[in-house]
């Protein structure tokens, strides 16, 4: 089987409740991983936010390169 390196770009829409737009941006970046909410109830209570929904809008491979590995 061949091995490939794929450069993937993804864009999401995150619906989040937060105190202000800067906190919403910060928490959206920090507490999401791929298309999952990785925050805990403790995080949400401590920082006063709640991620309500995450939707993947773009999922596109922009480059594929075959890797030649020597065994």
N, CA, C and O atoms as a Tripos MOL2 file, in Angstrom:
@<TRIPOS>MOLECULE
protein
  284   283    71     0     0
PROTEIN
NO_CHARGES

@<TRIPOS>ATOM
      1 N           0.8400   -1.1640    0.0000 N.3       1 UNK1
      2 CA          0.0000    0.0000    0.0000 C.3       1 UNK1
      3 C           0.8980    1.2440    0.0000 C.2       1 UNK1
      4 O           1.9290    1.2650    0.6720 O.2       1 UNK1
      5 N           0.5110    2.2620   -0.7420 N.am      2 UNK2
      6 CA          1.2750    3.5000   -0.8150 C.3       2 UNK2
      7 C           0.9240    4.4180    0.3570 C.2       2 UNK2
      8 O          -0.1380    4.2940    0.9650 O.2       2 UNK2
      9 N           1.8320    5.3350    0.6560 N.am      3 UNK3
     10 CA          1.6030    6.3180    1.7190 C.3       3 UNK3
     11 C           1.5420    7.7030    1.1020 C.2       3 UNK3
     12 O           2.3690    8.0550    0.2600 O.2       3 UNK3
     13 N           0.5600    8.4870    1.5250 N.am      4 UNK4
     14 CA          0.3590    9.8270    0.9930 C.3       4 UNK4
     15 C           0.2860   10.8400    2.1320 C.2       4 UNK4
     16 O          -0.1810   10.5310    3.2290 O.2       4 UNK4
     17 N           0.7470   12.0310    1.8580 N.am      5 UNK5
     18 CA          0.5810   13.1540    2.7600 C.3       5 UNK5
     19 C          -0.4540   14.0700    2.1140 C.2       5 UNK5
     20 O          -0.2830   14.5060    0.9760 O.2       5 UNK5
     21 N          -1.5260   14.3580    2.8480 N.am      6 UNK6
     22 CA         -2.6280   15.1500    2.3160 C.3       6 UNK6
     23 C          -2.7590   16.4280    3.1470 C.2       6 UNK6
     24 O          -2.8760   16.3740    4.3720 O.2       6 UNK6
     25 N          -2.7380   17.5630    2.4770 N.am      7 UNK7
     26 CA         -2.9990   18.8420    3.1350 C.3       7 UNK7
     27 C          -4.5000   19.0850    3.0470 C.2       7 UNK7
     28 O          -5.0740   19.1380    1.9590 O.2       7 UNK7
     29 N          -5.1250   19.2320    4.2110 N.am      8 UNK8
     30 CA         -6.5730   19.3460    4.2970 C.3       8 UNK8
     31 C          -6.9300   20.6810    4.9260 C.2       8 UNK8
     32 O          -6.3410   21.0750    5.9320 O.2       8 UNK8
     33 N          -7.8730   21.3610    4.3510 N.am      9 UNK9
     34 CA         -8.3660   22.6090    4.9340 C.3       9 UNK9
     35 C          -9.8220   22.4120    5.3310 C.2       9 UNK9
     36 O         -10.6180   21.8400    4.5860 O.2       9 UNK9
     37 N         -10.1490   22.9000    6.5200 N.am     10 UNK10
     38 CA        -11.5200   22.7780    7.0180 C.3      10 UNK10
     39 C         -11.9710   24.1200    7.5720 C.2      10 UNK10
     40 O         -11.1880   24.8560    8.1730 O.2      10 UNK10
     41 N         -13.2150   24.4210    7.3660 N.am     11 UNK11
     42 CA        -13.8200   25.6240    7.9320 C.3      11 UNK11
     43 C         -15.1010   25.2120    8.6380 C.2      11 UNK11
     44 O         -15.8350   24.3400    8.1720 O.2      11 UNK11
     45 N         -15.3550   25.8560    9.7700 N.am     12 UNK12
     46 CA        -16.5160   25.5230   10.5810 C.3      12 UNK12
     47 C         -17.3040   26.7630   10.9240 C.2      12 UNK12
     48 O         -16.7700   27.8730   10.9450 O.2      12 UNK12
     49 N         -18.5510   26.5690   11.1870 N.am     13 UNK13
     50 CA        -19.3750   27.5930   11.8170 C.3      13 UNK13
     51 C         -19.6510   27.0950   13.2300 C.2      13 UNK13
     52 O         -20.1940   26.0070   13.4220 O.2      13 UNK13
     53 N         -19.2730   27.8960   14.2090 N.am     14 UNK14
     54 CA        -19.4540   27.5410   15.6150 C.3      14 UNK14
     55 C         -20.4720   28.4950   16.2140 C.2      14 UNK14
     56 O         -20.2980   29.7120   16.1480 O.2      14 UNK14
     57 N         -21.5260   27.9570   16.7930 N.am     15 UNK15
     58 CA        -22.4880   28.7700   17.5340 C.3      15 UNK15
     59 C         -22.0950   28.6860   18.9980 C.2      15 UNK15
     60 O         -22.0370   27.5970   19.5690 O.2      15 UNK15
     61 N         -21.8240   29.8360   19.6060 N.am     16 UNK16
     62 CA        -21.3340   29.8610   20.9830 C.3      16 UNK16
     63 C         -21.9680   31.0200   21.7370 C.2      16 UNK16
     64 O         -22.1680   32.1040   21.1890 O.2      16 UNK16
     65 N         -22.2760   30.7760   22.9840 N.am     17 UNK17
     66 CA        -22.7280   31.8350   23.8770 C.3      17 UNK17
     67 C         -21.5250   32.2360   24.7220 C.2      17 UNK17
     68 O         -20.8570   31.3770   25.2970 O.2      17 UNK17
     69 N         -21.2450   33.5380   24.8010 N.am     18 UNK18
     70 CA        -20.1160   34.0390   25.5860 C.3      18 UNK18
     71 C         -20.4060   35.4720   26.0080 C.2      18 UNK18
     72 O         -21.3890   36.0720   25.5750 O.2      18 UNK18
     73 N         -19.5360   36.0120   26.8610 N.am     19 UNK19
     74 CA        -19.7330   37.3680   27.3730 C.3      19 UNK19
     75 C         -19.5860   38.4310   26.2940 C.2      19 UNK19
     76 O         -20.3030   39.4310   26.3160 O.2      19 UNK19
     77 N         -18.6550   38.2310   25.3380 N.am     20 UNK20
     78 CA        -18.4450   39.2140   24.2770 C.3      20 UNK20
     79 C         -17.8240   38.5250   23.0650 C.2      20 UNK20
     80 O         -17.5150   37.3340   23.1060 O.2      20 UNK20
     81 N         -17.6430   39.2920   21.9790 N.am     21 UNK21
     82 CA        -17.1490   38.7050   20.7380 C.3      21 UNK21
     83 C         -15.7060   38.2080   20.8510 C.2      21 UNK21
     84 O         -15.3530   37.2060   20.2300 O.2      21 UNK21
     85 N         -14.8720   38.8890   21.6280 N.am     22 UNK22
     86 CA        -13.4850   38.4380   21.7820 C.3      22 UNK22
     87 C         -13.4140   37.1000   22.5170 C.2      22 UNK22
     88 O         -12.6380   36.2220   22.1390 O.2      22 UNK22
     89 N         -14.2170   36.9480   23.5580 N.am     23 UNK23
     90 CA        -14.2680   35.6760   24.2920 C.3      23 UNK23
     91 C         -14.8370   34.5750   23.3970 C.2      23 UNK23
     92 O         -14.3490   33.4450   23.4150 O.2      23 UNK23
     93 N         -15.8620   34.9010   22.6200 N.am     24 UNK24
     94 CA        -16.4520   33.9130   21.7080 C.3      24 UNK24
     95 C         -15.3990   33.4140   20.7270 C.2      24 UNK24
     96 O         -15.3010   32.2130   20.4740 O.2      24 UNK24
     97 N         -14.6100   34.3370   20.1730 N.am     25 UNK25
     98 CA        -13.5540   33.9520   19.2360 C.3      25 UNK25
     99 C         -12.5050   33.0960   19.9270 C.2      25 UNK25
    100 O         -12.1260   32.0420   19.4160 O.2      25 UNK25
    101 N         -12.0340   33.5430   21.0820 N.am     26 UNK26
    102 CA        -10.9910   32.8240   21.8150 C.3      26 UNK26
    103 C         -11.4350   31.4060   22.1850 C.2      26 UNK26
    104 O         -10.6970   30.4450   21.9670 O.2      26 UNK26
    105 N         -12.6290   31.2800   22.7400 N.am     27 UNK27
    106 CA        -13.1030   29.9740   23.1820 C.3      27 UNK27
    107 C         -13.4230   29.0600   22.0020 C.2      27 UNK27
    108 O         -13.2430   27.8460   22.0940 O.2      27 UNK27
    109 N         -13.8930   29.6270   20.9030 N.am     28 UNK28
    110 CA        -14.1520   28.8210   19.7070 C.3      28 UNK28
    111 C         -12.8630   28.2150   19.1680 C.2      28 UNK28
    112 O         -12.8450   27.0590   18.7460 O.2      28 UNK28
    113 N         -11.7880   28.9950   19.1810 N.am     29 UNK29
    114 CA        -10.4940   28.5000   18.7000 C.3      29 UNK29
    115 C          -9.8880   27.4810   19.6690 C.2      29 UNK29
    116 O          -9.3580   26.4520   19.2510 O.2      29 UNK29
    117 N          -9.9710   27.7800   20.9560 N.am     30 UNK30
    118 CA         -9.2790   26.9530   21.9450 C.3      30 UNK30
    119 C         -10.0070   25.6570   22.2790 C.2      30 UNK30
    120 O          -9.3710   24.6180   22.4560 O.2      30 UNK30
    121 N         -11.3180   25.7060   22.3650 N.am     31 UNK31
    122 CA        -12.0760   24.5630   22.8660 C.3      31 UNK31
    123 C         -12.7160   23.7100   21.7690 C.2      31 UNK31
    124 O         -13.6410   22.9480   22.0500 O.2      31 UNK31
    125 N         -12.2480   23.8220   20.5460 N.am     32 UNK32
    126 CA        -12.7240   22.9310   19.4920 C.3      32 UNK32
    127 C         -11.5480   22.1770   18.9030 C.2      32 UNK32
    128 O         -10.4230   22.6760   18.8740 O.2      32 UNK32
    129 N         -11.8190   20.9800   18.4380 N.am     33 UNK33
    130 CA        -10.8030   20.1270   17.8540 C.3      33 UNK33
    131 C         -11.4880   19.3370   16.7600 C.2      33 UNK33
    132 O         -12.3820   18.5310   17.0190 O.2      33 UNK33
    133 N         -11.0580   19.5770   15.5380 N.am     34 UNK34
    134 CA        -11.7260   19.0060   14.3790 C.3      34 UNK34
    135 C         -13.1780   19.4400   14.4470 C.2      34 UNK34
    136 O         -13.4420   20.6430   14.4250 O.2      34 UNK34
    137 N         -14.1150   18.5440   14.5280 N.am     35 UNK35
    138 CA        -15.5200   18.9690   14.5840 C.3      35 UNK35
    139 C         -16.1290   18.5720   15.9260 C.2      35 UNK35
    140 O         -17.3020   18.2060   16.0050 O.2      35 UNK35
    141 N         -15.3150   18.6510   16.9840 N.am     36 UNK36
    142 CA        -15.7780   18.2660   18.3070 C.3      36 UNK36
    143 C         -15.6150   19.4170   19.2920 C.2      36 UNK36
    144 O         -14.6710   20.2020   19.2130 O.2      36 UNK36
    145 N         -16.5280   19.4900   20.1870 N.am     37 UNK37
    146 CA        -16.4110   20.3910   21.3260 C.3      37 UNK37
    147 C         -15.5830   19.6520   22.3740 C.2      37 UNK37
    148 O         -16.0120   18.6150   22.8780 O.2      37 UNK37
    149 N         -14.4110   20.1690   22.7040 N.am     38 UNK38
    150 CA        -13.5560   19.4980   23.6820 C.3      38 UNK38
    151 C         -13.6010   20.1850   25.0440 C.2      38 UNK38
    152 O         -12.8490   19.8280   25.9510 O.2      38 UNK38
    153 N         -14.4840   21.1710   25.1830 N.am     39 UNK39
    154 CA        -14.6110   21.8190   26.4840 C.3      39 UNK39
    155 C         -15.3530   20.8870   27.4420 C.2      39 UNK39
    156 O         -16.1170   20.0160   27.0270 O.2      39 UNK39
    157 N         -15.1070   21.0960   28.7210 N.am     40 UNK40
    158 CA        -15.8100   20.3440   29.7590 C.3      40 UNK40
    159 C         -16.8180   21.2690   30.4410 C.2      40 UNK40
    160 O         -16.8010   22.4810   30.2250 O.2      40 UNK40
    161 N         -17.6760   20.7040   31.2440 N.am     41 UNK41
    162 CA        -18.6170   21.5090   32.0250 C.3      41 UNK41
    163 C         -17.8310   22.4740   32.9170 C.2      41 UNK41
    164 O         -18.2360   23.6210   33.1040 O.2      41 UNK41
    165 N         -16.7090   22.0060   33.4630 N.am     42 UNK42
    166 CA        -15.8580   22.8650   34.2950 C.3      42 UNK42
    167 C         -15.3600   24.0700   33.4940 C.2      42 UNK42
    168 O         -15.4320   25.2030   33.9710 O.2      42 UNK42
    169 N         -14.8520   23.8290   32.2690 N.am     43 UNK43
    170 CA        -14.3790   24.9250   31.4060 C.3      43 UNK43
    171 C         -15.4970   25.9290   31.1480 C.2      43 UNK43
    172 O         -15.2990   27.1370   31.2720 O.2      43 UNK43
    173 N         -16.6700   25.4180   30.7900 N.am     44 UNK44
    174 CA        -17.7940   26.2840   30.4470 C.3      44 UNK44
    175 C         -18.2670   27.0990   31.6510 C.2      44 UNK44
    176 O         -18.6260   28.2680   31.5120 O.2      44 UNK44
    177 N         -18.2640   26.4830   32.8200 N.am     45 UNK45
    178 CA        -18.6670   27.1960   34.0320 C.3      45 UNK45
    179 C         -17.6140   28.2230   34.4310 C.2      45 UNK45
    180 O         -17.9480   29.3640   34.7500 O.2      45 UNK45
    181 N         -16.3450   27.8260   34.4150 N.am     46 UNK46
    182 CA        -15.2480   28.7110   34.8140 C.3      46 UNK46
    183 C         -15.1500   29.9360   33.9080 C.2      46 UNK46
    184 O         -14.9450   31.0470   34.3970 O.2      46 UNK46
    185 N         -15.2920   29.7510   32.6040 N.am     47 UNK47
    186 CA        -15.1160   30.8450   31.6460 C.3      47 UNK47
    187 C         -16.4400   31.4520   31.1760 C.2      47 UNK47
    188 O         -16.4470   32.3980   30.3890 O.2      47 UNK47
    189 N         -17.5360   30.9150   31.6520 N.am     48 UNK48
    190 CA        -18.8720   31.4320   31.3470 C.3      48 UNK48
    191 C         -19.1680   31.4500   29.8430 C.2      48 UNK48
    192 O         -19.4030   32.5080   29.2610 O.2      48 UNK48
    193 N         -19.1530   30.2770   29.2300 N.am     49 UNK49
    194 CA        -19.5200   30.1440   27.8220 C.3      49 UNK49
    195 C         -20.1540   28.7820   27.6050 C.2      49 UNK49
    196 O         -20.1030   27.9110   28.4730 O.2      49 UNK49
    197 N         -20.7560   28.6100   26.4260 N.am     50 UNK50
    198 CA        -21.3210   27.3190   26.0560 C.3      50 UNK50
    199 C         -21.3210   27.1950   24.5440 C.2      50 UNK50
    200 O         -21.9250   28.0130   23.8500 O.2      50 UNK50
    201 N         -20.6500   26.1780   24.0310 N.am     51 UNK51
    202 CA        -20.6680   25.9030   22.5960 C.3      51 UNK51
    203 C         -21.9400   25.1280   22.3080 C.2      51 UNK51
    204 O         -22.1600   24.0470   22.8550 O.2      51 UNK51
    205 N         -22.7750   25.6890   21.4430 N.am     52 UNK52
    206 CA        -24.0630   25.0860   21.1700 C.3      52 UNK52
    207 C         -24.0530   24.1620   19.9660 C.2      52 UNK52
    208 O         -24.7850   23.1720   19.9360 O.2      52 UNK52
    209 N         -23.2200   24.4790   18.9590 N.am     53 UNK53
    210 CA        -23.2440   23.6840   17.7310 C.3      53 UNK53
    211 C         -21.9810   23.9490   16.9280 C.2      53 UNK53
    212 O         -21.4360   25.0520   16.9650 O.2      53 UNK53
    213 N         -21.5180   22.9430   16.2030 N.am     54 UNK54
    214 CA        -20.3940   23.0870   15.2860 C.3      54 UNK54
    215 C         -20.7890   22.3960   13.9830 C.2      54 UNK54
    216 O         -21.1880   21.2310   13.9830 O.2      54 UNK54
    217 N         -20.6760   23.1190   12.8860 N.am     55 UNK55
    218 CA        -21.0290   22.5740   11.5760 C.3      55 UNK55
    219 C         -19.8360   22.7480   10.6480 C.2      55 UNK55
    220 O         -19.3220   23.8570   10.4990 O.2      55 UNK55
    221 N         -19.3930   21.6640   10.0250 N.am     56 UNK56
    222 CA        -18.3180   21.7360    9.0480 C.3      56 UNK56
    223 C         -18.8820   22.2640    7.7370 C.2      56 UNK56
    224 O         -19.8060   21.6730    7.1780 O.2      56 UNK56
    225 N         -18.3320   23.3750    7.2400 N.am     57 UNK57
    226 CA        -18.8200   23.9800    6.0070 C.3      57 UNK57
    227 C         -17.9190   23.6730    4.8140 C.2      57 UNK57
    228 O         -18.4020   23.5800    3.6850 O.2      57 UNK57
    229 N         -16.6180   23.5130    5.0510 N.am     58 UNK58
    230 CA        -15.6700   23.2180    3.9810 C.3      58 UNK58
    231 C         -14.7460   22.1090    4.4670 C.2      58 UNK58
    232 O         -14.2100   22.1830    5.5730 O.2      58 UNK58
    233 N         -14.5630   21.0980    3.6560 N.am     59 UNK59
    234 CA        -13.6410   20.0050    3.9570 C.3      59 UNK59
    235 C         -12.9980   19.6170    2.6380 C.2      59 UNK59
    236 O         -13.5490   18.8120    1.8890 O.2      59 UNK59
    237 N         -11.8370   20.1850    2.3510 N.am     60 UNK60
    238 CA        -11.2530   20.0570    1.0220 C.3      60 UNK60
    239 C          -9.7710   19.6950    1.1010 C.2      60 UNK60
    240 O          -9.0030   20.3370    1.8170 O.2      60 UNK60
    241 N          -9.3810   18.6660    0.3600 N.am     61 UNK61
    242 CA         -7.9690   18.3220    0.2160 C.3      61 UNK61
    243 C          -7.3830   19.2450   -0.8430 C.2      61 UNK61
    244 O          -7.8650   19.2820   -1.9750 O.2      61 UNK61
    245 N          -6.3350   19.9980   -0.4750 N.am     62 UNK62
    246 CA         -5.7780   20.9560   -1.4250 C.3      62 UNK62
    247 C          -4.4310   20.5110   -1.9930 C.2      62 UNK62
    248 O          -3.9220   21.1210   -2.9330 O.2      62 UNK62
    249 N          -3.8630   19.4660   -1.4350 N.am     63 UNK63
    250 CA         -2.5950   18.9550   -1.9560 C.3      63 UNK63
    251 C          -2.4330   17.5010   -1.5330 C.2      63 UNK63
    252 O          -2.7320   17.1430   -0.3940 O.2      63 UNK63
    253 N          -1.9600   16.6670   -2.4500 N.am     64 UNK64
    254 CA         -1.6700   15.2620   -2.1510 C.3      64 UNK64
    255 C          -0.2800   14.9650   -2.6840 C.2      64 UNK64
    256 O           0.0450   15.2730   -3.8310 O.2      64 UNK64
    257 N           0.5370   14.3590   -1.8260 N.am     65 UNK65
    258 CA          1.9030   14.0240   -2.2290 C.3      65 UNK65
    259 C           2.2060   12.6090   -1.7690 C.2      65 UNK65
    260 O           1.9990   12.2660   -0.6050 O.2      65 UNK65
    261 N           2.7000   11.7840   -2.6960 N.am     66 UNK66
    262 CA          3.0740   10.4230   -2.3390 C.3      66 UNK66
    263 C           4.4060   10.4630   -1.6170 C.2      66 UNK66
    264 O           5.3470   11.1270   -2.0520 O.2      66 UNK66
    265 N           4.4730    9.7330   -0.4920 N.am     67 UNK67
    266 CA          5.7020    9.6400    0.2660 C.3      67 UNK67
    267 C           6.4130    8.3460   -0.0810 C.2      67 UNK67
    268 O           5.7960    7.2810   -0.0950 O.2      67 UNK67
    269 N           7.6720    8.4290   -0.3540 N.am     68 UNK68
    270 CA          8.4750    7.2540   -0.6710 C.3      68 UNK68
    271 C           9.3260    6.9190    0.5180 C.2      68 UNK68
    272 O          10.3230    7.5860    0.7950 O.2      68 UNK68
    273 N           8.9270    5.8760    1.2250 N.am     69 UNK69
    274 CA          9.6120    5.4700    2.4470 C.3      69 UNK69
    275 C          10.5170    4.2970    2.1640 C.2      69 UNK69
    276 O          10.1620    3.3820    1.4210 O.2      69 UNK69
    277 N          11.6880    4.3340    2.7630 N.am     70 UNK70
    278 CA         12.5970    3.1840    2.6230 C.3      70 UNK70
    279 C          12.4810    2.3240    3.8690 C.2      70 UNK70
    280 O          12.4800    2.8290    4.9910 O.2      70 UNK70
    281 N          12.3840    1.0200    3.6560 N.am     71 UNK71
    282 CA         12.2350    0.1070    4.8110 C.3      71 UNK71
    283 C          13.5190   -0.5900    5.0830 C.2      71 UNK71
    284 O          13.6000   -1.3960    6.0100 O.2      71 UNK71
@<TRIPOS>BOND
     1     1     2 1
     2     2     3 1
     3     3     4 2
     4     3     5 am
     5     5     6 1
     6     6     7 1
     7     7     8 2
     8     7     9 am
     9     9    10 1
    10    10    11 1
    11    11    12 2
    12    11    13 am
    13    13    14 1
    14    14    15 1
    15    15    16 2
    16    15    17 am
    17    17    18 1
    18    18    19 1
    19    19    20 2
    20    19    21 am
    21    21    22 1
    22    22    23 1
    23    23    24 2
    24    23    25 am
    25    25    26 1
    26    26    27 1
    27    27    28 2
    28    27    29 am
    29    29    30 1
    30    30    31 1
    31    31    32 2
    32    31    33 am
    33    33    34 1
    34    34    35 1
    35    35    36 2
    36    35    37 am
    37    37    38 1
    38    38    39 1
    39    39    40 2
    40    39    41 am
    41    41    42 1
    42    42    43 1
    43    43    44 2
    44    43    45 am
    45    45    46 1
    46    46    47 1
    47    47    48 2
    48    47    49 am
    49    49    50 1
    50    50    51 1
    51    51    52 2
    52    51    53 am
    53    53    54 1
    54    54    55 1
    55    55    56 2
    56    55    57 am
    57    57    58 1
    58    58    59 1
    59    59    60 2
    60    59    61 am
    61    61    62 1
    62    62    63 1
    63    63    64 2
    64    63    65 am
    65    65    66 1
    66    66    67 1
    67    67    68 2
    68    67    69 am
    69    69    70 1
    70    70    71 1
    71    71    72 2
    72    71    73 am
    73    73    74 1
    74    74    75 1
    75    75    76 2
    76    75    77 am
    77    77    78 1
    78    78    79 1
    79    79    80 2
    80    79    81 am
    81    81    82 1
    82    82    83 1
    83    83    84 2
    84    83    85 am
    85    85    86 1
    86    86    87 1
    87    87    88 2
    88    87    89 am
    89    89    90 1
    90    90    91 1
    91    91    92 2
    92    91    93 am
    93    93    94 1
    94    94    95 1
    95    95    96 2
    96    95    97 am
    97    97    98 1
    98    98    99 1
    99    99   100 2
   100    99   101 am
   101   101   102 1
   102   102   103 1
   103   103   104 2
   104   103   105 am
   105   105   106 1
   106   106   107 1
   107   107   108 2
   108   107   109 am
   109   109   110 1
   110   110   111 1
   111   111   112 2
   112   111   113 am
   113   113   114 1
   114   114   115 1
   115   115   116 2
   116   115   117 am
   117   117   118 1
   118   118   119 1
   119   119   120 2
   120   119   121 am
   121   121   122 1
   122   122   123 1
   123   123   124 2
   124   123   125 am
   125   125   126 1
   126   126   127 1
   127   127   128 2
   128   127   129 am
   129   129   130 1
   130   130   131 1
   131   131   132 2
   132   131   133 am
   133   133   134 1
   134   134   135 1
   135   135   136 2
   136   135   137 am
   137   137   138 1
   138   138   139 1
   139   139   140 2
   140   139   141 am
   141   141   142 1
   142   142   143 1
   143   143   144 2
   144   143   145 am
   145   145   146 1
   146   146   147 1
   147   147   148 2
   148   147   149 am
   149   149   150 1
   150   150   151 1
   151   151   152 2
   152   151   153 am
   153   153   154 1
   154   154   155 1
   155   155   156 2
   156   155   157 am
   157   157   158 1
   158   158   159 1
   159   159   160 2
   160   159   161 am
   161   161   162 1
   162   162   163 1
   163   163   164 2
   164   163   165 am
   165   165   166 1
   166   166   167 1
   167   167   168 2
   168   167   169 am
   169   169   170 1
   170   170   171 1
   171   171   172 2
   172   171   173 am
   173   173   174 1
   174   174   175 1
   175   175   176 2
   176   175   177 am
   177   177   178 1
   178   178   179 1
   179   179   180 2
   180   179   181 am
   181   181   182 1
   182   182   183 1
   183   183   184 2
   184   183   185 am
   185   185   186 1
   186   186   187 1
   187   187   188 2
   188   187   189 am
   189   189   190 1
   190   190   191 1
   191   191   192 2
   192   191   193 am
   193   193   194 1
   194   194   195 1
   195   195   196 2
   196   195   197 am
   197   197   198 1
   198   198   199 1
   199   199   200 2
   200   199   201 am
   201   201   202 1
   202   202   203 1
   203   203   204 2
   204   203   205 am
   205   205   206 1
   206   206   207 1
   207   207   208 2
   208   207   209 am
   209   209   210 1
   210   210   211 1
   211   211   212 2
   212   211   213 am
   213   213   214 1
   214   214   215 1
   215   215   216 2
   216   215   217 am
   217   217   218 1
   218   218   219 1
   219   219   220 2
   220   219   221 am
   221   221   222 1
   222   222   223 1
   223   223   224 2
   224   223   225 am
   225   225   226 1
   226   226   227 1
   227   227   228 2
   228   227   229 am
   229   229   230 1
   230   230   231 1
   231   231   232 2
   232   231   233 am
   233   233   234 1
   234   234   235 1
   235   235   236 2
   236   235   237 am
   237   237   238 1
   238   238   239 1
   239   239   240 2
   240   239   241 am
   241   241   242 1
   242   242   243 1
   243   243   244 2
   244   243   245 am
   245   245   246 1
   246   246   247 1
   247   247   248 2
   248   247   249 am
   249   249   250 1
   250   250   251 1
   251   251   252 2
   252   251   253 am
   253   253   254 1
   254   254   255 1
   255   255   256 2
   256   255   257 am
   257   257   258 1
   258   258   259 1
   259   259   260 2
   260   259   261 am
   261   261   262 1
   262   262   263 1
   263   263   264 2
   264   263   265 am
   265   265   266 1
   266   266   267 1
   267   267   268 2
   268   267   269 am
   269   269   270 1
   270   270   271 1
   271   271   272 2
   272   271   273 am
   273   273   274 1
   274   274   275 1
   275   275   276 2
   276   275   277 am
   277   277   278 1
   278   278   279 1
   279   279   280 2
   280   279   281 am
   281   281   282 1
   282   282   283 1
   283   283   284 2
@<TRIPOS>SUBSTRUCTURE
     1 UNK1         2 RESIDUE 1 A UNK
     2 UNK2         6 RESIDUE 1 A UNK
     3 UNK3        10 RESIDUE 1 A UNK
     4 UNK4        14 RESIDUE 1 A UNK
     5 UNK5        18 RESIDUE 1 A UNK
     6 UNK6        22 RESIDUE 1 A UNK
     7 UNK7        26 RESIDUE 1 A UNK
     8 UNK8        30 RESIDUE 1 A UNK
     9 UNK9        34 RESIDUE 1 A UNK
    10 UNK10       38 RESIDUE 1 A UNK
    11 UNK11       42 RESIDUE 1 A UNK
    12 UNK12       46 RESIDUE 1 A UNK
    13 UNK13       50 RESIDUE 1 A UNK
    14 UNK14       54 RESIDUE 1 A UNK
    15 UNK15       58 RESIDUE 1 A UNK
    16 UNK16       62 RESIDUE 1 A UNK
    17 UNK17       66 RESIDUE 1 A UNK
    18 UNK18       70 RESIDUE 1 A UNK
    19 UNK19       74 RESIDUE 1 A UNK
    20 UNK20       78 RESIDUE 1 A UNK
    21 UNK21       82 RESIDUE 1 A UNK
    22 UNK22       86 RESIDUE 1 A UNK
    23 UNK23       90 RESIDUE 1 A UNK
    24 UNK24       94 RESIDUE 1 A UNK
    25 UNK25       98 RESIDUE 1 A UNK
    26 UNK26      102 RESIDUE 1 A UNK
    27 UNK27      106 RESIDUE 1 A UNK
    28 UNK28      110 RESIDUE 1 A UNK
    29 UNK29      114 RESIDUE 1 A UNK
    30 UNK30      118 RESIDUE 1 A UNK
    31 UNK31      122 RESIDUE 1 A UNK
    32 UNK32      126 RESIDUE 1 A UNK
    33 UNK33      130 RESIDUE 1 A UNK
    34 UNK34      134 RESIDUE 1 A UNK
    35 UNK35      138 RESIDUE 1 A UNK
    36 UNK36      142 RESIDUE 1 A UNK
    37 UNK37      146 RESIDUE 1 A UNK
    38 UNK38      150 RESIDUE 1 A UNK
    39 UNK39      154 RESIDUE 1 A UNK
    40 UNK40      158 RESIDUE 1 A UNK
    41 UNK41      162 RESIDUE 1 A UNK
    42 UNK42      166 RESIDUE 1 A UNK
    43 UNK43      170 RESIDUE 1 A UNK
    44 UNK44      174 RESIDUE 1 A UNK
    45 UNK45      178 RESIDUE 1 A UNK
    46 UNK46      182 RESIDUE 1 A UNK
    47 UNK47      186 RESIDUE 1 A UNK
    48 UNK48      190 RESIDUE 1 A UNK
    49 UNK49      194 RESIDUE 1 A UNK
    50 UNK50      198 RESIDUE 1 A UNK
    51 UNK51      202 RESIDUE 1 A UNK
    52 UNK52      206 RESIDUE 1 A UNK
    53 UNK53      210 RESIDUE 1 A UNK
    54 UNK54      214 RESIDUE 1 A UNK
    55 UNK55      218 RESIDUE 1 A UNK
    56 UNK56      222 RESIDUE 1 A UNK
    57 UNK57      226 RESIDUE 1 A UNK
    58 UNK58      230 RESIDUE 1 A UNK
    59 UNK59      234 RESIDUE 1 A UNK
    60 UNK60      238 RESIDUE 1 A UNK
    61 UNK61      242 RESIDUE 1 A UNK
    62 UNK62      246 RESIDUE 1 A UNK
    63 UNK63      250 RESIDUE 1 A UNK
    64 UNK64      254 RESIDUE 1 A UNK
    65 UNK65      258 RESIDUE 1 A UNK
    66 UNK66      262 RESIDUE 1 A UNK
    67 UNK67      266 RESIDUE 1 A UNK
    68 UNK68      270 RESIDUE 1 A UNK
    69 UNK69      274 RESIDUE 1 A UNK
    70 UNK70      278 RESIDUE 1 A UNK
    71 UNK71      282 RESIDUE 1 A UNK
